[in-house]
Amino acid sequence: MIRVYKLLLSPFIGQSCRYLPTCSSYGEEAIARHGLWAGGWMTLSRILRCGPFGASGFDPVPETLRADARWYLPWRYGRWTGRHIDPATRLDR
């Protein structure tokens, strides 16, 4: 689905992502690194953060999963706010 988005929809929507790496690249890397379940939830949280009132900046995929993340608590895989982003890398200021 991510590749279809990158090939078919992204050229029409535009290349103006608020984050580095872009949300689609983040999703590919998160799923490759952490699997479909955890990576999918991480990607969902990233996409939901990408909005007019969301954060921006350098936001790479975490190397490891959070210590309190469990398969039966999937929302703990994602970062649902932009508080973890270093203010020096913010793009919206």
PDB file of N, CA, C and O in Angstrom:
ATOM      1  N   MET A   1       0.817  -1.189   0.000  1.00  0.00           N
ATOM      2  CA  MET A   1       0.000   0.000   0.000  1.00  0.00           C
ATOM      3  C   MET A   1       0.868   1.263   0.000  1.00  0.00           C
ATOM      4  O   MET A   1       0.527   2.256  -0.642  1.00  0.00           O
ATOM      5  N   ILE A   2       1.979   1.216   0.717  1.00  0.00           N
ATOM      6  CA  ILE A   2       2.859   2.386   0.771  1.00  0.00           C
ATOM      7  C   ILE A   2       3.463   2.654  -0.594  1.00  0.00           C
ATOM      8  O   ILE A   2       3.538   3.804  -1.027  1.00  0.00           O
ATOM      9  N   ARG A   3       3.895   1.602  -1.276  1.00  0.00           N
ATOM     10  CA  ARG A   3       4.481   1.780  -2.610  1.00  0.00           C
ATOM     11  C   ARG A   3       3.450   2.305  -3.607  1.00  0.00           C
ATOM     12  O   ARG A   3       3.782   3.126  -4.462  1.00  0.00           O
ATOM     13  N   VAL A   4       2.213   1.846  -3.507  1.00  0.00           N
ATOM     14  CA  VAL A   4       1.155   2.345  -4.384  1.00  0.00           C
ATOM     15  C   VAL A   4       0.950   3.832  -4.127  1.00  0.00           C
ATOM     16  O   VAL A   4       0.819   4.610  -5.072  1.00  0.00           O
ATOM     17  N   TYR A   5       0.920   4.232  -2.867  1.00  0.00           N
ATOM     18  CA  TYR A   5       0.782   5.645  -2.529  1.00  0.00           C
ATOM     19  C   TYR A   5       1.932   6.456  -3.126  1.00  0.00           C
ATOM     20  O   TYR A   5       1.708   7.499  -3.741  1.00  0.00           O
ATOM     21  N   LYS A   6       3.171   5.969  -2.942  1.00  0.00           N
ATOM     22  CA  LYS A   6       4.325   6.717  -3.433  1.00  0.00           C
ATOM     23  C   LYS A   6       4.313   6.854  -4.952  1.00  0.00           C
ATOM     24  O   LYS A   6       4.726   7.885  -5.483  1.00  0.00           O
ATOM     25  N   LEU A   7       3.844   5.826  -5.654  1.00  0.00           N
ATOM     26  CA  LEU A   7       3.845   5.856  -7.114  1.00  0.00           C
ATOM     27  C   LEU A   7       2.650   6.596  -7.717  1.00  0.00           C
ATOM     28  O   LEU A   7       2.795   7.312  -8.708  1.00  0.00           O
ATOM     29  N   LEU A   8       1.471   6.421  -7.119  1.00  0.00           N
ATOM     30  CA  LEU A   8       0.263   6.948  -7.750  1.00  0.00           C
ATOM     31  C   LEU A   8      -0.278   8.236  -7.131  1.00  0.00           C
ATOM     32  O   LEU A   8      -0.688   9.140  -7.860  1.00  0.00           O
ATOM     33  N   LEU A   9      -0.288   8.333  -5.823  1.00  0.00           N
ATOM     34  CA  LEU A   9      -0.912   9.488  -5.184  1.00  0.00           C
ATOM     35  C   LEU A   9       0.061  10.606  -4.843  1.00  0.00           C
ATOM     36  O   LEU A   9      -0.273  11.780  -4.998  1.00  0.00           O
ATOM     37  N   SER A  10       1.234  10.267  -4.392  1.00  0.00           N
ATOM     38  CA  SER A  10       2.191  11.278  -3.949  1.00  0.00           C
ATOM     39  C   SER A  10       2.528  12.313  -5.019  1.00  0.00           C
ATOM     40  O   SER A  10       2.623  13.494  -4.688  1.00  0.00           O
ATOM     41  N   PRO A  11       2.714  11.935  -6.278  1.00  0.00           N
ATOM     42  CA  PRO A  11       3.002  12.958  -7.290  1.00  0.00           C
ATOM     43  C   PRO A  11       1.884  13.991  -7.461  1.00  0.00           C
ATOM     44  O   PRO A  11       2.152  15.137  -7.821  1.00  0.00           O
ATOM     45  N   PHE A  12       0.640  13.595  -7.208  1.00  0.00           N
ATOM     46  CA  PHE A  12      -0.485  14.514  -7.358  1.00  0.00           C
ATOM     47  C   PHE A  12      -0.719  15.358  -6.116  1.00  0.00           C
ATOM     48  O   PHE A  12      -1.153  16.506  -6.212  1.00  0.00           O
ATOM     49  N   ILE A  13      -0.432  14.792  -4.953  1.00  0.00           N
ATOM     50  CA  ILE A  13      -0.652  15.505  -3.693  1.00  0.00           C
ATOM     51  C   ILE A  13       0.450  16.531  -3.451  1.00  0.00           C
ATOM     52  O   ILE A  13       0.188  17.627  -2.956  1.00  0.00           O
ATOM     53  N   GLY A  14       1.667  16.176  -3.800  1.00  0.00           N
ATOM     54  CA  GLY A  14       2.779  17.096  -3.610  1.00  0.00           C
ATOM     55  C   GLY A  14       3.831  16.513  -2.681  1.00  0.00           C
ATOM     56  O   GLY A  14       3.574  15.550  -1.958  1.00  0.00           O
ATOM     57  N   GLN A  15       4.991  17.094  -2.710  1.00  0.00           N
ATOM     58  CA  GLN A  15       6.129  16.605  -1.927  1.00  0.00           C
ATOM     59  C   GLN A  15       6.421  17.560  -0.769  1.00  0.00           C
ATOM     60  O   GLN A  15       7.550  18.032  -0.629  1.00  0.00           O
ATOM     61  N   SER A  16       5.441  17.842   0.042  1.00  0.00           N
ATOM     62  CA  SER A  16       5.627  18.799   1.129  1.00  0.00           C
ATOM     63  C   SER A  16       5.338  18.149   2.474  1.00  0.00           C
ATOM     64  O   SER A  16       4.350  18.481   3.129  1.00  0.00           O
ATOM     65  N   CYS A  17       6.180  17.241   2.880  1.00  0.00           N
ATOM     66  CA  CYS A  17       6.003  16.558   4.151  1.00  0.00           C
ATOM     67  C   CYS A  17       6.576  17.420   5.277  1.00  0.00           C
ATOM     68  O   CYS A  17       7.556  18.141   5.088  1.00  0.00           O
ATOM     69  N   ARG A  18       5.957  17.334   6.431  1.00  0.00           N
ATOM     70  CA  ARG A  18       6.382  18.105   7.596  1.00  0.00           C
ATOM     71  C   ARG A  18       7.535  17.447   8.336  1.00  0.00           C
ATOM     72  O   ARG A  18       8.153  18.062   9.204  1.00  0.00           O
ATOM     73  N   TYR A  19       7.820  16.215   7.998  1.00  0.00           N
ATOM     74  CA  TYR A  19       8.840  15.451   8.711  1.00  0.00           C
ATOM     75  C   TYR A  19       9.933  14.962   7.773  1.00  0.00           C
ATOM     76  O   TYR A  19       9.742  14.862   6.561  1.00  0.00           O
ATOM     77  N   LEU A  20      11.058  14.666   8.351  1.00  0.00           N
ATOM     78  CA  LEU A  20      12.155  13.974   7.673  1.00  0.00           C
ATOM     79  C   LEU A  20      12.453  12.726   8.494  1.00  0.00           C
ATOM     80  O   LEU A  20      12.713  12.862   9.690  1.00  0.00           O
ATOM     81  N   PRO A  21      12.433  11.559   7.951  1.00  0.00           N
ATOM     82  CA  PRO A  21      12.035  11.166   6.601  1.00  0.00           C
ATOM     83  C   PRO A  21      10.531  11.344   6.398  1.00  0.00           C
ATOM     84  O   PRO A  21       9.778  11.509   7.358  1.00  0.00           O
ATOM     85  N   THR A  22      10.111  11.308   5.149  1.00  0.00           N
ATOM     86  CA  THR A  22       8.691  11.474   4.850  1.00  0.00           C
ATOM     87  C   THR A  22       7.885  10.359   5.500  1.00  0.00           C
ATOM     88  O   THR A  22       8.434   9.330   5.891  1.00  0.00           O
ATOM     89  N   CYS A  23       6.592  10.570   5.611  1.00  0.00           N
ATOM     90  CA  CYS A  23       5.738   9.585   6.282  1.00  0.00           C
ATOM     91  C   CYS A  23       5.756   8.230   5.575  1.00  0.00           C
ATOM     92  O   CYS A  23       5.744   7.188   6.231  1.00  0.00           O
ATOM     93  N   SER A  24       5.785   8.238   4.250  1.00  0.00           N
ATOM     94  CA  SER A  24       5.795   6.963   3.524  1.00  0.00           C
ATOM     95  C   SER A  24       7.130   6.240   3.712  1.00  0.00           C
ATOM     96  O   SER A  24       7.150   5.018   3.862  1.00  0.00           O
ATOM     97  N   SER A  25       8.229   6.967   3.705  1.00  0.00           N
ATOM     98  CA  SER A  25       9.536   6.341   3.959  1.00  0.00           C
ATOM     99  C   SER A  25       9.626   5.846   5.396  1.00  0.00           C
ATOM    100  O   SER A  25      10.190   4.784   5.660  1.00  0.00           O
ATOM    101  N   TYR A  26       9.070   6.619   6.320  1.00  0.00           N
ATOM    102  CA  TYR A  26       9.019   6.213   7.725  1.00  0.00           C
ATOM    103  C   TYR A  26       8.243   4.901   7.862  1.00  0.00           C
ATOM    104  O   TYR A  26       8.668   3.989   8.571  1.00  0.00           O
ATOM    105  N   GLY A  27       7.106   4.819   7.177  1.00  0.00           N
ATOM    106  CA  GLY A  27       6.290   3.614   7.247  1.00  0.00           C
ATOM    107  C   GLY A  27       7.005   2.394   6.700  1.00  0.00           C
ATOM    108  O   GLY A  27       6.957   1.320   7.299  1.00  0.00           O
ATOM    109  N   GLU A  28       7.667   2.554   5.565  1.00  0.00           N
ATOM    110  CA  GLU A  28       8.424   1.426   4.999  1.00  0.00           C
ATOM    111  C   GLU A  28       9.508   0.954   5.966  1.00  0.00           C
ATOM    112  O   GLU A  28       9.671  -0.246   6.186  1.00  0.00           O
ATOM    113  N   GLU A  29      10.241   1.895   6.536  1.00  0.00           N
ATOM    114  CA  GLU A  29      11.331   1.539   7.437  1.00  0.00           C
ATOM    115  C   GLU A  29      10.805   0.943   8.741  1.00  0.00           C
ATOM    116  O   GLU A  29      11.378  -0.022   9.247  1.00  0.00           O
ATOM    117  N   ALA A  30       9.731   1.499   9.290  1.00  0.00           N
ATOM    118  CA  ALA A  30       9.167   0.988  10.538  1.00  0.00           C
ATOM    119  C   ALA A  30       8.675  -0.449  10.369  1.00  0.00           C
ATOM    120  O   ALA A  30       8.909  -1.293  11.235  1.00  0.00           O
ATOM    121  N   ILE A  31       8.002  -0.724   9.270  1.00  0.00           N
ATOM    122  CA  ILE A  31       7.491  -2.077   9.026  1.00  0.00           C
ATOM    123  C   ILE A  31       8.644  -3.036   8.763  1.00  0.00           C
ATOM    124  O   ILE A  31       8.617  -4.175   9.230  1.00  0.00           O
ATOM    125  N   ALA A  32       9.651  -2.597   8.026  1.00  0.00           N
ATOM    126  CA  ALA A  32      10.808  -3.462   7.764  1.00  0.00           C
ATOM    127  C   ALA A  32      11.579  -3.763   9.052  1.00  0.00           C
ATOM    128  O   ALA A  32      12.054  -4.883   9.240  1.00  0.00           O
ATOM    129  N   ARG A  33      11.705  -2.792   9.919  1.00  0.00           N
ATOM    130  CA  ARG A  33      12.501  -2.947  11.135  1.00  0.00           C
ATOM    131  C   ARG A  33      11.752  -3.655  12.264  1.00  0.00           C
ATOM    132  O   ARG A  33      12.329  -4.483  12.968  1.00  0.00           O
ATOM    133  N   HIS A  34      10.460  -3.330  12.439  1.00  0.00           N
ATOM    134  CA  HIS A  34       9.728  -3.818  13.607  1.00  0.00           C
ATOM    135  C   HIS A  34       8.568  -4.746  13.282  1.00  0.00           C
ATOM    136  O   HIS A  34       7.873  -5.198  14.191  1.00  0.00           O
ATOM    137  N   GLY A  35       8.344  -5.039  12.003  1.00  0.00           N
ATOM    138  CA  GLY A  35       7.260  -5.938  11.623  1.00  0.00           C
ATOM    139  C   GLY A  35       5.981  -5.180  11.336  1.00  0.00           C
ATOM    140  O   GLY A  35       5.867  -3.993  11.644  1.00  0.00           O
ATOM    141  N   LEU A  36       5.012  -5.875  10.741  1.00  0.00           N
ATOM    142  CA  LEU A  36       3.771  -5.252  10.308  1.00  0.00           C
ATOM    143  C   LEU A  36       2.941  -4.719  11.475  1.00  0.00           C
ATOM    144  O   LEU A  36       2.390  -3.622  11.387  1.00  0.00           O
ATOM    145  N   TRP A  37       2.847  -5.473  12.553  1.00  0.00           N
ATOM    146  CA  TRP A  37       1.998  -5.051  13.671  1.00  0.00           C
ATOM    147  C   TRP A  37       2.553  -3.796  14.350  1.00  0.00           C
ATOM    148  O   TRP A  37       1.874  -2.770  14.402  1.00  0.00           O
ATOM    149  N   ALA A  38       3.764  -3.869  14.862  1.00  0.00           N
ATOM    150  CA  ALA A  38       4.351  -2.719  15.555  1.00  0.00           C
ATOM    151  C   ALA A  38       4.639  -1.580  14.579  1.00  0.00           C
ATOM    152  O   ALA A  38       4.331  -0.425  14.874  1.00  0.00           O
ATOM    153  N   GLY A  39       5.222  -1.887  13.432  1.00  0.00           N
ATOM    154  CA  GLY A  39       5.534  -0.862  12.443  1.00  0.00           C
ATOM    155  C   GLY A  39       4.299  -0.187  11.885  1.00  0.00           C
ATOM    156  O   GLY A  39       4.317   1.008  11.593  1.00  0.00           O
ATOM    157  N   GLY A  40       3.227  -0.945  11.737  1.00  0.00           N
ATOM    158  CA  GLY A  40       1.966  -0.374  11.268  1.00  0.00           C
ATOM    159  C   GLY A  40       1.394   0.627  12.263  1.00  0.00           C
ATOM    160  O   GLY A  40       0.906   1.687  11.869  1.00  0.00           O
ATOM    161  N   TRP A  41       1.452   0.298  13.544  1.00  0.00           N
ATOM    162  CA  TRP A  41       0.972   1.236  14.565  1.00  0.00           C
ATOM    163  C   TRP A  41       1.869   2.460  14.646  1.00  0.00           C
ATOM    164  O   TRP A  41       1.381   3.570  14.861  1.00  0.00           O
ATOM    165  N   MET A  42       3.161   2.275  14.478  1.00  0.00           N
ATOM    166  CA  MET A  42       4.075   3.414  14.475  1.00  0.00           C
ATOM    167  C   MET A  42       3.769   4.328  13.286  1.00  0.00           C
ATOM    168  O   MET A  42       3.782   5.552  13.420  1.00  0.00           O
ATOM    169  N   THR A  43       3.496   3.735  12.134  1.00  0.00           N
ATOM    170  CA  THR A  43       3.174   4.505  10.939  1.00  0.00           C
ATOM    171  C   THR A  43       1.851   5.247  11.116  1.00  0.00           C
ATOM    172  O   THR A  43       1.742   6.414  10.737  1.00  0.00           O
ATOM    173  N   LEU A  44       0.859   4.592  11.680  1.00  0.00           N
ATOM    174  CA  LEU A  44      -0.430   5.236  11.925  1.00  0.00           C
ATOM    175  C   LEU A  44      -0.261   6.452  12.840  1.00  0.00           C
ATOM    176  O   LEU A  44      -0.834   7.509  12.578  1.00  0.00           O
ATOM    177  N   SER A  45       0.514   6.307  13.897  1.00  0.00           N
ATOM    178  CA  SER A  45       0.705   7.433  14.810  1.00  0.00           C
ATOM    179  C   SER A  45       1.423   8.580  14.105  1.00  0.00           C
ATOM    180  O   SER A  45       1.111   9.746  14.348  1.00  0.00           O
ATOM    181  N   ARG A  46       2.366   8.268  13.248  1.00  0.00           N
ATOM    182  CA  ARG A  46       3.091   9.301  12.504  1.00  0.00           C
ATOM    183  C   ARG A  46       2.160  10.032  11.544  1.00  0.00           C
ATOM    184  O   ARG A  46       2.207  11.259  11.456  1.00  0.00           O
ATOM    185  N   ILE A  47       1.322   9.303  10.830  1.00  0.00           N
ATOM    186  CA  ILE A  47       0.398   9.926   9.881  1.00  0.00           C
ATOM    187  C   ILE A  47      -0.604  10.812  10.615  1.00  0.00           C
ATOM    188  O   ILE A  47      -0.933  11.896  10.133  1.00  0.00           O
ATOM    189  N   LEU A  48      -1.089  10.377  11.758  1.00  0.00           N
ATOM    190  CA  LEU A  48      -2.043  11.175  12.513  1.00  0.00           C
ATOM    191  C   LEU A  48      -1.406  12.432  13.107  1.00  0.00           C
ATOM    192  O   LEU A  48      -2.099  13.419  13.352  1.00  0.00           O
ATOM    193  N   ARG A  49      -0.096  12.401  13.339  1.00  0.00           N
ATOM    194  CA  ARG A  49       0.605  13.592  13.830  1.00  0.00           C
ATOM    195  C   ARG A  49       0.809  14.621  12.731  1.00  0.00           C
ATOM    196  O   ARG A  49       1.039  15.796  13.016  1.00  0.00           O
ATOM    197  N   CYS A  50       0.729  14.193  11.491  1.00  0.00           N
ATOM    198  CA  CYS A  50       1.011  15.067  10.355  1.00  0.00           C
ATOM    199  C   CYS A  50      -0.250  15.843   9.993  1.00  0.00           C
ATOM    200  O   CYS A  50      -1.079  15.367   9.218  1.00  0.00           O
ATOM    201  N   GLY A  51      -0.386  17.014  10.547  1.00  0.00           N
ATOM    202  CA  GLY A  51      -1.533  17.856  10.283  1.00  0.00           C
ATOM    203  C   GLY A  51      -1.171  19.303  10.538  1.00  0.00           C
ATOM    204  O   GLY A  51      -0.041  19.604  10.921  1.00  0.00           O
ATOM    205  N   PRO A  52      -2.110  20.194  10.331  1.00  0.00           N
ATOM    206  CA  PRO A  52      -1.796  21.609  10.475  1.00  0.00           C
ATOM    207  C   PRO A  52      -1.336  22.002  11.877  1.00  0.00           C
ATOM    208  O   PRO A  52      -0.560  22.946  12.027  1.00  0.00           O
ATOM    209  N   PHE A  53      -1.796  21.300  12.894  1.00  0.00           N
ATOM    210  CA  PHE A  53      -1.407  21.635  14.261  1.00  0.00           C
ATOM    211  C   PHE A  53      -0.388  20.657  14.835  1.00  0.00           C
ATOM    212  O   PHE A  53      -0.081  20.709  16.026  1.00  0.00           O
ATOM    213  N   GLY A  54       0.135  19.773  14.003  1.00  0.00           N
ATOM    214  CA  GLY A  54       1.118  18.785  14.438  1.00  0.00           C
ATOM    215  C   GLY A  54       2.517  19.363  14.466  1.00  0.00           C
ATOM    216  O   GLY A  54       2.738  20.519  14.104  1.00  0.00           O
ATOM    217  N   ALA A  55       3.437  18.557  14.891  1.00  0.00           N
ATOM    218  CA  ALA A  55       4.842  18.964  14.966  1.00  0.00           C
ATOM    219  C   ALA A  55       5.495  18.794  13.599  1.00  0.00           C
ATOM    220  O   ALA A  55       4.838  18.437  12.621  1.00  0.00           O
ATOM    221  N   SER A  56       6.785  19.053  13.550  1.00  0.00           N
ATOM    222  CA  SER A  56       7.557  18.819  12.338  1.00  0.00           C
ATOM    223  C   SER A  56       9.006  18.649  12.735  1.00  0.00           C
ATOM    224  O   SER A  56       9.376  18.916  13.878  1.00  0.00           O
ATOM    225  N   GLY A  57       9.833  18.203  11.794  1.00  0.00           N
ATOM    226  CA  GLY A  57      11.257  18.077  12.050  1.00  0.00           C
ATOM    227  C   GLY A  57      11.787  16.688  11.769  1.00  0.00           C
ATOM    228  O   GLY A  57      11.125  15.866  11.136  1.00  0.00           O
ATOM    229  N   PHE A  58      12.994  16.441  12.252  1.00  0.00           N
ATOM    230  CA  PHE A  58      13.649  15.160  12.047  1.00  0.00           C
ATOM    231  C   PHE A  58      13.087  14.157  13.038  1.00  0.00           C
ATOM    232  O   PHE A  58      13.211  14.333  14.250  1.00  0.00           O
ATOM    233  N   ASP A  59      12.468  13.105  12.517  1.00  0.00           N
ATOM    234  CA  ASP A  59      11.783  12.111  13.342  1.00  0.00           C
ATOM    235  C   ASP A  59      12.053  10.720  12.774  1.00  0.00           C
ATOM    236  O   ASP A  59      11.205  10.165  12.075  1.00  0.00           O
ATOM    237  N   PRO A  60      13.224  10.148  13.067  1.00  0.00           N
ATOM    238  CA  PRO A  60      13.539   8.827  12.521  1.00  0.00           C
ATOM    239  C   PRO A  60      12.777   7.712  13.242  1.00  0.00           C
ATOM    240  O   PRO A  60      12.239   7.912  14.331  1.00  0.00           O
ATOM    241  N   VAL A  61      12.744   6.556  12.625  1.00  0.00           N
ATOM    242  CA  VAL A  61      12.152   5.371  13.238  1.00  0.00           C
ATOM    243  C   VAL A  61      13.035   4.965  14.430  1.00  0.00           C
ATOM    244  O   VAL A  61      14.257   4.901  14.293  1.00  0.00           O
ATOM    245  N   PRO A  62      12.436   4.694  15.584  1.00  0.00           N
ATOM    246  CA  PRO A  62      13.245   4.286  16.737  1.00  0.00           C
ATOM    247  C   PRO A  62      13.979   2.967  16.471  1.00  0.00           C
ATOM    248  O   PRO A  62      13.458   2.076  15.800  1.00  0.00           O
ATOM    249  N   GLU A  63      15.170   2.864  16.997  1.00  0.00           N
ATOM    250  CA  GLU A  63      15.964   1.638  16.839  1.00  0.00           C
ATOM    251  C   GLU A  63      15.315   0.460  17.559  1.00  0.00           C
ATOM    252  O   GLU A  63      15.314  -0.662  17.055  1.00  0.00           O
ATOM    253  N   THR A  64      14.768   0.725  18.737  1.00  0.00           N
ATOM    254  CA  THR A  64      14.142  -0.326  19.543  1.00  0.00           C
ATOM    255  C   THR A  64      12.726   0.098  19.913  1.00  0.00           C
ATOM    256  O   THR A  64      12.384   1.280  19.869  1.00  0.00           O
ATOM    257  N   LEU A  65      11.918  -0.876  20.274  1.00  0.00           N
ATOM    258  CA  LEU A  65      10.562  -0.600  20.716  1.00  0.00           C
ATOM    259  C   LEU A  65      10.582  -0.122  22.162  1.00  0.00           C
ATOM    260  O   LEU A  65      11.514  -0.409  22.913  1.00  0.00           O
ATOM    261  N   ARG A  66       9.541   0.610  22.539  1.00  0.00           N
ATOM    262  CA  ARG A  66       9.428   1.053  23.920  1.00  0.00           C
ATOM    263  C   ARG A  66       9.376  -0.160  24.847  1.00  0.00           C
ATOM    264  O   ARG A  66       8.869  -1.216  24.468  1.00  0.00           O
ATOM    265  N   ALA A  67       9.894  -0.007  26.047  1.00  0.00           N
ATOM    266  CA  ALA A  67       9.936  -1.121  26.997  1.00  0.00           C
ATOM    267  C   ALA A  67       8.545  -1.551  27.431  1.00  0.00           C
ATOM    268  O   ALA A  67       8.341  -2.724  27.743  1.00  0.00           O
ATOM    269  N   ASP A  68       7.585  -0.638  27.462  1.00  0.00           N
ATOM    270  CA  ASP A  68       6.236  -0.976  27.912  1.00  0.00           C
ATOM    271  C   ASP A  68       5.304  -1.387  26.767  1.00  0.00           C
ATOM    272  O   ASP A  68       4.115  -1.604  27.000  1.00  0.00           O
ATOM    273  N   ALA A  69       5.808  -1.497  25.556  1.00  0.00           N
ATOM    274  CA  ALA A  69       4.983  -1.881  24.409  1.00  0.00           C
ATOM    275  C   ALA A  69       4.737  -3.391  24.418  1.00  0.00           C
ATOM    276  O   ALA A  69       5.660  -4.182  24.614  1.00  0.00           O
ATOM    277  N   ARG A  70       3.510  -3.767  24.209  1.00  0.00           N
ATOM    278  CA  ARG A  70       3.100  -5.173  24.140  1.00  0.00           C
ATOM    279  C   ARG A  70       2.171  -5.350  22.951  1.00  0.00           C
ATOM    280  O   ARG A  70       1.515  -4.394  22.537  1.00  0.00           O
ATOM    281  N   TRP A  71       2.103  -6.543  22.400  1.00  0.00           N
ATOM    282  CA  TRP A  71       1.267  -6.785  21.235  1.00  0.00           C
ATOM    283  C   TRP A  71      -0.198  -6.510  21.544  1.00  0.00           C
ATOM    284  O   TRP A  71      -0.940  -6.098  20.652  1.00  0.00           O
ATOM    285  N   TYR A  72      -0.636  -6.726  22.785  1.00  0.00           N
ATOM    286  CA  TYR A  72      -2.029  -6.516  23.150  1.00  0.00           C
ATOM    287  C   TYR A  72      -2.298  -5.072  23.590  1.00  0.00           C
ATOM    288  O   TYR A  72      -3.434  -4.736  23.925  1.00  0.00           O
ATOM    289  N   LEU A  73      -1.276  -4.219  23.593  1.00  0.00           N
ATOM    290  CA  LEU A  73      -1.401  -2.785  23.844  1.00  0.00           C
ATOM    291  C   LEU A  73      -0.748  -2.036  22.679  1.00  0.00           C
ATOM    292  O   LEU A  73       0.251  -1.343  22.873  1.00  0.00           O
ATOM    293  N   PRO A  74      -1.302  -2.169  21.478  1.00  0.00           N
ATOM    294  CA  PRO A  74      -0.603  -1.689  20.282  1.00  0.00           C
ATOM    295  C   PRO A  74      -0.391  -0.182  20.234  1.00  0.00           C
ATOM    296  O   PRO A  74       0.545   0.277  19.579  1.00  0.00           O
ATOM    297  N   TRP A  75      -1.233   0.605  20.910  1.00  0.00           N
ATOM    298  CA  TRP A  75      -1.071   2.051  20.874  1.00  0.00           C
ATOM    299  C   TRP A  75       0.226   2.503  21.532  1.00  0.00           C
ATOM    300  O   TRP A  75       0.655   3.639  21.328  1.00  0.00           O
ATOM    301  N   ARG A  76       0.853   1.642  22.310  1.00  0.00           N
ATOM    302  CA  ARG A  76       2.118   2.004  22.941  1.00  0.00           C
ATOM    303  C   ARG A  76       3.302   1.955  21.980  1.00  0.00           C
ATOM    304  O   ARG A  76       4.386   2.436  22.312  1.00  0.00           O
ATOM    305  N   TYR A  77       3.110   1.387  20.808  1.00  0.00           N
ATOM    306  CA  TYR A  77       4.184   1.356  19.820  1.00  0.00           C
ATOM    307  C   TYR A  77       4.429   2.738  19.226  1.00  0.00           C
ATOM    308  O   TYR A  77       5.567   3.089  18.914  1.00  0.00           O
ATOM    309  N   GLY A  78       3.379   3.513  19.072  1.00  0.00           N
ATOM    310  CA  GLY A  78       3.493   4.795  18.395  1.00  0.00           C
ATOM    311  C   GLY A  78       3.830   5.945  19.323  1.00  0.00           C
ATOM    312  O   GLY A  78       3.663   5.865  20.540  1.00  0.00           O
ATOM    313  N   ARG A  79       4.305   7.007  18.719  1.00  0.00           N
ATOM    314  CA  ARG A  79       4.506   8.280  19.412  1.00  0.00           C
ATOM    315  C   ARG A  79       3.407   9.194  18.903  1.00  0.00           C
ATOM    316  O   ARG A  79       3.447   9.626  17.751  1.00  0.00           O
ATOM    317  N   TRP A  80       2.440   9.492  19.731  1.00  0.00           N
ATOM    318  CA  TRP A  80       1.225  10.156  19.292  1.00  0.00           C
ATOM    319  C   TRP A  80       1.308  11.675  19.348  1.00  0.00           C
ATOM    320  O   TRP A  80       0.413  12.356  18.848  1.00  0.00           O
ATOM    321  N   THR A  81       2.362  12.218  19.947  1.00  0.00           N
ATOM    322  CA  THR A  81       2.580  13.667  19.951  1.00  0.00           C
ATOM    323  C   THR A  81       3.979  13.941  19.420  1.00  0.00           C
ATOM    324  O   THR A  81       4.760  13.013  19.213  1.00  0.00           O
ATOM    325  N   GLY A  82       4.292  15.187  19.203  1.00  0.00           N
ATOM    326  CA  GLY A  82       5.607  15.552  18.691  1.00  0.00           C
ATOM    327  C   GLY A  82       6.583  15.986  19.770  1.00  0.00           C
ATOM    328  O   GLY A  82       7.608  16.595  19.463  1.00  0.00           O
ATOM    329  N   ARG A  83       6.283  15.683  21.031  1.00  0.00           N
ATOM    330  CA  ARG A  83       7.150  16.128  22.134  1.00  0.00           C
ATOM    331  C   ARG A  83       8.544  15.517  22.095  1.00  0.00           C
ATOM    332  O   ARG A  83       9.476  16.082  22.666  1.00  0.00           O
ATOM    333  N   HIS A  84       8.703  14.392  21.443  1.00  0.00           N
ATOM    334  CA  HIS A  84      10.004  13.720  21.411  1.00  0.00           C
ATOM    335  C   HIS A  84      10.966  14.332  20.387  1.00  0.00           C
ATOM    336  O   HIS A  84      12.151  14.001  20.387  1.00  0.00           O
ATOM    337  N   ILE A  85      10.480  15.209  19.525  1.00  0.00           N
ATOM    338  CA  ILE A  85      11.307  15.795  18.473  1.00  0.00           C
ATOM    339  C   ILE A  85      12.139  16.934  19.057  1.00  0.00           C
ATOM    340  O   ILE A  85      11.619  17.800  19.760  1.00  0.00           O
ATOM    341  N   ASP A  86      13.418  16.921  18.760  1.00  0.00           N
ATOM    342  CA  ASP A  86      14.337  17.954  19.223  1.00  0.00           C
ATOM    343  C   ASP A  86      13.912  19.308  18.647  1.00  0.00           C
ATOM    344  O   ASP A  86      13.762  19.429  17.431  1.00  0.00           O
ATOM    345  N   PRO A  87      13.715  20.322  19.483  1.00  0.00           N
ATOM    346  CA  PRO A  87      13.293  21.632  18.976  1.00  0.00           C
ATOM    347  C   PRO A  87      14.258  22.230  17.951  1.00  0.00           C
ATOM    348  O   PRO A  87      13.843  23.026  17.110  1.00  0.00           O
ATOM    349  N   ALA A  88      15.526  21.861  18.009  1.00  0.00           N
ATOM    350  CA  ALA A  88      16.492  22.394  17.055  1.00  0.00           C
ATOM    351  C   ALA A  88      16.254  21.881  15.635  1.00  0.00           C
ATOM    352  O   ALA A  88      16.704  22.506  14.675  1.00  0.00           O
ATOM    353  N   THR A  89      15.560  20.761  15.487  1.00  0.00           N
ATOM    354  CA  THR A  89      15.303  20.201  14.156  1.00  0.00           C
ATOM    355  C   THR A  89      13.913  20.525  13.643  1.00  0.00           C
ATOM    356  O   THR A  89      13.541  20.063  12.565  1.00  0.00           O
ATOM    357  N   ARG A  90      13.133  21.303  14.380  1.00  0.00           N
ATOM    358  CA  ARG A  90      11.765  21.629  13.955  1.00  0.00           C
ATOM    359  C   ARG A  90      11.789  22.400  12.646  1.00  0.00           C
ATOM    360  O   ARG A  90      12.647  23.260  12.445  1.00  0.00           O
ATOM    361  N   LEU A  91      10.862  22.101  11.763  1.00  0.00           N
ATOM    362  CA  LEU A  91      10.770  22.745  10.454  1.00  0.00           C
ATOM    363  C   LEU A  91       9.678  23.812  10.411  1.00  0.00           C
ATOM    364  O   LEU A  91       9.602  24.574   9.448  1.00  0.00           O
ATOM    365  N   ASP A  92       8.839  23.878  11.434  1.00  0.00           N
ATOM    366  CA  ASP A  92       7.687  24.781  11.410  1.00  0.00           C
ATOM    367  C   ASP A  92       7.931  26.098  12.144  1.00  0.00           C
ATOM    368  O   ASP A  92       6.979  26.832  12.410  1.00  0.00           O
ATOM    369  N   ARG A  93       9.143  26.403  12.467  1.00  0.00           N
ATOM    370  CA  ARG A  93       9.434  27.659  13.185  1.00  0.00           C
ATOM    371  C   ARG A  93      10.165  28.620  12.328  1.00  0.00           C
ATOM    372  O   ARG A  93      10.487  29.722  12.773  1.00  0.00           O
TER     373      ARG A  93
END
